Every structure is written in structure tokens, then in C-alpha cells.
Amino acid sequence: MKNSQQEIFHTEKKKMDLTDKTVTIIGAARSGLASARLITRLHGKAKISEQSSENCIPFDFKEWASQHYVKMEFNGHTRLFIEHSDLLVLSPGVRYDALPIQWAKEKGIPVMGEVELAYQFCPRPVIAVTGSNGKTTVSTLISEIIKKAGMNVSLCGNIGFPFADFVLDLDSNGYVVLEISSFQLESIVYFKPFIAVFLNFSQNHLDRHKDLQEYFDAKKRIFMNQNESDYAVLNERDPMVKELATQIRAQVRFFNSPASKDGGRIQNPNYLAAQEAAKILGISEQVCQEVFEEFKGVKHRLEWVRTIKGVDFINDSKSTTAEAGRWAMENMTRPMIMICGGRDKNIDFTVLRDLVKKKVKKMIVIGEARQKLKDVFGNVVPLEECDGLEQAVSRALNSAAPGDCVVLSPMCTSFDMFKNYEERGEVFKEIVHRLKP
């Protein structure tokens, strides 16, 4: 009754014919909505199954969906809604072992993620960046370098701009730079980047992956379909990442080697990774250096917000791991009032105890993880619990002296209080801008 995976995919080219095919999308976040728009443009019949209520859907999308006959179900997934499908597309937030995927597999329905779906129709070579930390920064740097070199480039993926929203409007001239997470890599099938960059590996997402090995196995899938005509860019200082060089077919290029020093100082590994990708593309070091000098950072990553009475307020909402918190602390030269907390990803914070003792003047904890943070750091540094972000900012200002900095670096996800880390960061900035000078 159902089309097989082979019938869905063209064998001569990684491309699908979705005309009149019923495609059910699991999850109605940004990538899910983008998938629905792409499927409709490809003359397919899009359906959306969402775990939460219809309040999660923007009004303008609801209007568009009604005009394009996109069926939707809310408050849970039903077997009947999913079984009558030719293809299942997952949003990154959906576990690959979730019940809808099990139902689909029982019926022989192909399953893929939004990145894989979009890749089928991408006319450009893809430069994909993954890792536990630094993905957004490196993806942005590579994109800016390519742009500076006078070539066309589109930056999308986990950075906040779904691949599916861009792909049909691209010509074959230029590159796509794609930030890609372990969740997105779990559901690839034929995805084959021309350059795959693996920045680093550390404890993360253990609320989603059963253990570190499963998380690492998901990450290394970025190299799964590469061959000798492709490139793998690996962090030489990261033992697990470096070891992959013996397992992949692509041409290996290392960055961040022990010799990577400038005047005796170890260089920024994010810059080194971007520069290595640029070398593969034939872009000069001079172009890279110009971009590095002009680079002001990315939103929600050590983003300066405001100075009040000599106290700097820094938005580091993108910090969702212990290693991201480490990066924030190591880059602060002033005494820190650190606002932490949110939803825990089963991360071991004890690895930061010595650094917190050295760099943090006071820690303010919020959200579901605040008791865990209190247990880990309560005897290391002065610590205060707050009910929410607004109270935390107010208490931080009261605790700070001229020359201090207040840094929102949660080291947790935002999902207990916010839609995503971007919303958390924007709310933080709004609160700070309301403070009286």
C-alpha cells in the first residue's frame, strides 16, 4: 500500500518527487512549519502533528495553512493521522525513538528530518558545522568569509533559519553554510556535506541522548555519506574528534593543532576552524583576518547589552551547557555576577567548581535546575535563588559594584520558562533596558 523508501527517492539523484504525496510533519516549531511550506511548494500534501496546543502556531501560519489545505492535529499524536502518509518529517525536538516514528516504521513509511528533506533539493555544496559548542559562531564566521570573498552564501540550519525555507530559492552559484545539531543529524539519510566541520565534543543533551556515546554517535553521522571528494575539518586538540580521522572517507584537515599559537598565545579555535574551511575554498588568510577583525560576535553569545553605574550587562543566553558557561567565564576579565539556571540537560556542573570559585563573585540561580546548581556551587561562591529572570536581574544589580559585570549564562535550556534561548535573551535585554540608570 505504501511507497517504499526507494520509490520515494530518485536513485540517480538525491531528490524526491513529492507531487500529490502525503507528508506528515511531527512537531510544529520553526523547522516543522518551514517543512510544511516547502512540501506545499513542491505540490505535496502537508500535514502537521503537534504534541502541544494550537496556541504554539503563529496566526499568520494558521491563515496560510487554511489557504493551502494543511491539516493539523494538536495535543498529541494519533496513529491514524500518521499512518496515512507517504513520508514522515521530524522536527529536531522530536526524539528519533518517539511513538510516531515507531508507527511509521511499522507501516514502512520513510522517516527523515527537516535538514534531510531540504538537502534533497539543494543545488549548492553544503558546508556543515557541528560540535558541542561554538557552532553558531563558526557558521557565522565561515558565511562572512565567503561573503567577503565575493561569493554567494546562505547561512541557515540550527542557527535559527530553517534550511527548508531557503532551499528552493537558491541557484547553483555559491554555498550553503549549515549549523547542524545532533538532533538533526540523527535523522539524515543521504545528507552529504562538501565540507563537514566537527568543532569539539563535551557533555551535552543527556536529557535527550541516553549517554555520551549515543550523543557522539549522532554527531559523527555528519561524515556518514562523505567520500574522497569531500572534506572533514577536525579539532586536533579534542581526542575524540581527532580519532575520527581514522574512520572517515573524506579528506581530513585539522585545525587547532598544538602548534596553533600567535606570539606564544593559543589562537581562538573558532577562528582556526573557520580559516581551515576557507583554505579548502581557496580563500586567502587576509580575507579571513579582515572578517575576524570586523566580527562583533553573535546575538545571545557574550553580547554586551548595557552599562549601568559602571556595571556591564552581558547576554549569554545561548549558553546551554557547562562548557558554554566555561567559555563565558574564561572570557570575562571583570568580577562576575552570574545568572544561571533553566531546564537541566543532565549535565555535570561539578567540573566548573574551581573556575567558578576563581571567576564568579556571586551566582544567582533560577528555573528548574536551581536546586542542582545550589547543591554544586552553594559552598563555593555566594549564591542566591530567585523566582524568575526579572527578579534575578534586579538582585544582580543590587549585588554588583562598579567594575563588575552581570552575565546571563544559564548553562541550561530555556524550555522551563521560555520558548527558546533567543526569547530568553531578548527578555533579559528588555529587563536590562528598563533598569533605571
N, C-alpha and C positions, 0 to 999 in steps of 0.2 A: 504493500500500500504506500509506504513512504519511499521517497527518493533516497538512495544510498549516498554516502559521502562522495563517492566517485561521480555520481550523477550531478551532484550539486557543483562540484569543482570541474572546471575545464582542465584536462590533463596537459594540454600543450602550453598553457599559460595559467598562472595562479590568479584566476579571475572567475567570477561566478556570474551566471545569468539568473537574476532574481525576478525576472518578469513573471507576474502572477503567482509567485511563491509566497507562502505564508511564513513570516519570520516573527517569532516571539522573542521579545527582549525582556530579560529578567533584571529588574531594577530601573528606577526612573530618575536617577541622578543625571548629572550633565552628560556623561558618555552615553547613557541609555537614550536620552532624548535626541542626542546627535545621531545615534544609530537609527532611530525611527525616521529622522529627516532624510538620512542617506538612503535607506531602504525605499522610501517613498519616491525619491528622485530616480531610483533605479527600477521603478514600476513594480515594486514588490508590495505585499500587503503586510504592513507593520502592526504588531500587537504589543502591548506593554503589560507586564505583570509586576505589581509592586507590593512589597511587604507592608508598607505603612499606608496612611490615609491619603486621599486625593489632595489634601492640603499641601503636599510636597510638590505639586505640579504648578509651575508658573501659569498665570492666567493667559498670557499670550500663546503658550504652547497648547493649552486646552482649546483655544479658538482654532489654532492651526490644525490640531488633531481632529476636531469635528469636521473641518472642511476636507480633510484627506482620509476620512473614514478609518482612523486609527482606533482600534478597540483597546480598552484599558480595563484592568481589574485591580482592585485595591484591597488592603487589609488582609493580605495573604495570597499565596499561590494555589491555584486549583489544577488538579490533574487534567481535567477535561479541556481547560483553556490552553494548556501546554501541549497535550498530545496531538492536537490537530495542527501541527506545524511541520514545515519543511526544513527549518533551521532554527536553532536557539542561539541567541546572542546574549552574553553575560556582561553586566556592568562590573567594574573592578571590585566593588564592595561585596559581591556575591561569592561565597565560598564555592570552590570547584566540586566539592562533595555535597552540595546542598540538594535537597529533595527534588526540586525541578530538574536538575541535571540528571539525577538518577532516573526519573520518569522518562526523560528524553532518550537516554541511553538504552533503556528497556525497549523503546519503540524504534531504535535505530536512527534517531534524529541527530544529525551533526550538531556539534556544540563548539562555539568559538567566542572569543571576546571581541569587544569593540575595536581594539587595535588590529586584530587579525582581519576582521571584516573590512576595515578601511584599507588595510595593506593590499588587499586583493585588487584594488582599483587605483593604486598609487603609481603614477608614471615616472616618479623620480627615485633616485637612490636614497636610501634612508640611513641616517646616522643616528643610532640609538644609544642612549646613555642610561645606565642603571648603576646601582650601588646603594649602600645603606644611608649615606649622607653626601650632600653636595650635588645631587642630580640637577636640581634647578639651576644652580649657579653655573655648572659646566655646560649644560644645554644652552643656556643663555649666552655664555661666552662663545661657544662654537658658532652659534647663529650670528652673533655680532661680528665675528671674524670673517665668516663667509660673506656677510653683507658688505663689510669694509673692503673686501677683496673684489667687490663689484659683481658678485654672483647672486642669483635668486635663491632665497631660502625661506622656508616656512617653519616656524617653531610651534610645536604642539605636543599633545600627549598629556602625561600626568601633571604637567606644568599648569594646567587649568583650561587649555583649549583643546577640546576633543579632536583627535585625528579625523574622525568621520565628518566633522563639519567643514574640513578643508579640502579633502582629497579630490572631489570631483571638479574643483575649480583650478587645479594645478595643471600647468603644461609640463612638458618633459625637460625643461631647461632649469637646472638648479638642483637643490637638495631639500630634503625634509629632515629636520632635527627633532628627534622624538625623545622626550623624557619618559622612561618606562619603569613601572614598579614590578615587584614580584607578583602582585595580584594579576597584573596584565599579562605577564609572561607565563603564568600558569595555563592560560587558555589560548596560546598561539598554536598554529598548525603548520603553516608554511612561511611564516614571518621570517624574513632573511635580510637583515641589515647589511649594507655595504661596509659600514664601519660600526662595530659594537664596542662600546666603552664600558668597562666594569671598574668603578672608581675605588671601592673599598667594601669591606664586609664586617659588620658588627651586629650585636644583638638588637633585634627589632621584630615587630609584628608577631610576637609569640602569643598574642591573643588570637591570631588567625592561623598561623602555622603551628603544627604540633610540637616542633622542636627546631633547633638551629639548622640541622641538616636538611630538613624539608624546605626551610627558608632559602638556604644556599642552593639547593637543587632547583628551586624555582628561578632564582637569579641567573644561574648559569645556562638556563634554556635560551638566553639571548643569542648564544653561539650555535644552537642546535642545528640550524639549517645552512649555516655558512659553509663555504668551500674555499678552495685555494685562491680564488679571485677576490675574496673579501678580506677584511682586516679586523683583528681583535686587539684592542688597546687595554693593557692590563697594568695595574698598580704593582710595581716591583717590590714595594715595601710591605705589601699585605700578603702574608704567607699563603692564605687560602686562595686568593685571587691569582697570585703568581703561579701556583701549582697547576692552574687550568691550562697553562701553555702547553702542557704535555698531552692534553685531552682534546684539543680543538683542531679543526682542519684549516682554519683561516690563517693568514699571515699575521704573526704576533709582533706587536710593537709595545715596548714597555715605557712607562713614564714613572716619575718619582723614584728614580734609582738612587742608591746610597750616594752617588756622585753628584746628585742634583743640588748643587749649592751655588749661591751667588755671593761672592765676597765672604765665604765662610758661613753664610746663613742659609739654612734649608729653605728652598723656594716653596711657594704656595702650591700644593699638589693639584688643586683645581685648575690653576693656570697651566701647569705642566701637562695635564690631561688634555685640555683644550688645544694646547700648542702641538701636541703629538698628532691629534686628529687633523689639525691644519697642515702639518707636514705631509700627511698622506694625500691631501688635496692639492699639494703644490703651492700652498700659501706661505709667504715669507714670514720669517720671525719678526721683521719690522712691523708688518701689519698686526701681528698678534700683540706686540708690545704697545702699539698705539691704542688698541682696544683695551688692554689691561689698564693703561693709564687713565682712560676715559671712563672706565667701568665704575659705576656708583653702587653696585650691589643689586640684589633683587628684593622686591617687596616682601615684607614679613621675615626677612633674614637679616638680623642685626641692622634694622632700618631705623635711623635716627628720626625721632618724632618731634621733640620739642625740648628746650632747656628752660627750666623754671627755677629761679633763685639759685643758679649755679648747679642745678641737678639735671643731668641728661636723662631723657626717657627714650628707651630703645625697644623697638618692636621686633621680637624674635619668635613670633607665633609659629613659624614653620618648624621650630624645634620640637620634634615629637619623639625623640629618642635620647638616651643618656649620652650618646656620642655627640649629638647635636648640641646638647647642653654643655658638654666639654668644650666644643668649638667656641661657643659663646663666651665661656669663662676664660679660655686661653686668649681670646682676642680683646678682652676688656683690661685696660691698664688702670682703671679707677676702681675704688671700692664699690661693690655691687650690692644693691638690694634686689634680690632675685625672686620674681613671682613665678611659681611652678604649680603644676597640677593639671588635672583633667581626667580623662579615662586612661587607666593603666593598660599597657600592652604586654604585661607580664615581663617587664624589664627589670634587670638587676641594677639598682641605683647605687649599691654599695661601692662600686668601682670608682665613684666620684667623691667619696668621703674626704680624701686628702686634699683634692683640688678645691672642694667647697670650703674646707677649713682655711685654705690659703687665700682664696679669692673673694669669698662672699661675706659681706658684713652682716647681712640678715636675710633669711629666707621666709617668704610669705607663701603659704600653700593653700590651694583651693581645689574644688572638684572632688570626684570620686576617689582619687589617688592620694588625698591629703593625709590620711592616716598612715599609709605606707611611707610617704615621704617624711612624715613626722617621726616614724619609727627608725628610719635610716639616718636622718640628719639632726634629729632633735637634741642629741648630745654632742653635736659637732659645731653648731652655729646657732645663735639666737633665732628662734623660729616662731611664727605666729600663724594661726589658722584664720581664714576669712571665709565668709559665706559665698562670695562671688567676686568677679573681676573689679567691679566698681569700688567695693569696699577695700579690696587688695591694693588698688592704685592709691586710694586715699591714705591708707595706713603706710604705704611705701613712702609717700611724700612726707608724711609726718616723721618717719624714721630716718630720712635722708638729710645729709648735711651738704653744704656747697662743696663741689668736687666729687660727689658720689654720682653713681648712675643707677637708675631703676630699669631693670631689664625683664621684660616678659619673655621668659624662655621656658615654656611649660614642661618639656621633656615627656609629654603625654599627648594623646589625641584630643581633639576638641569635642568629641561627639556626646559627651555628657551634658554640655551646655550650649554648644554651637553647631551649626550645620557643617562647618569645615574650618580649617586653620585660617583661611582668608577672612571669614566672618569674624573669628576671634580676634585677629589682628586689627581689623577695621574698627571693631568695638573698642578695643584698647586705645586706639588712636583718637577715637571720638571722646572717650573719657578723659584722656590726657589733654586734649584741646579745650575741654570745658573747665579744666582746673584754673583757678584764679592765679594770676602771675604774682 
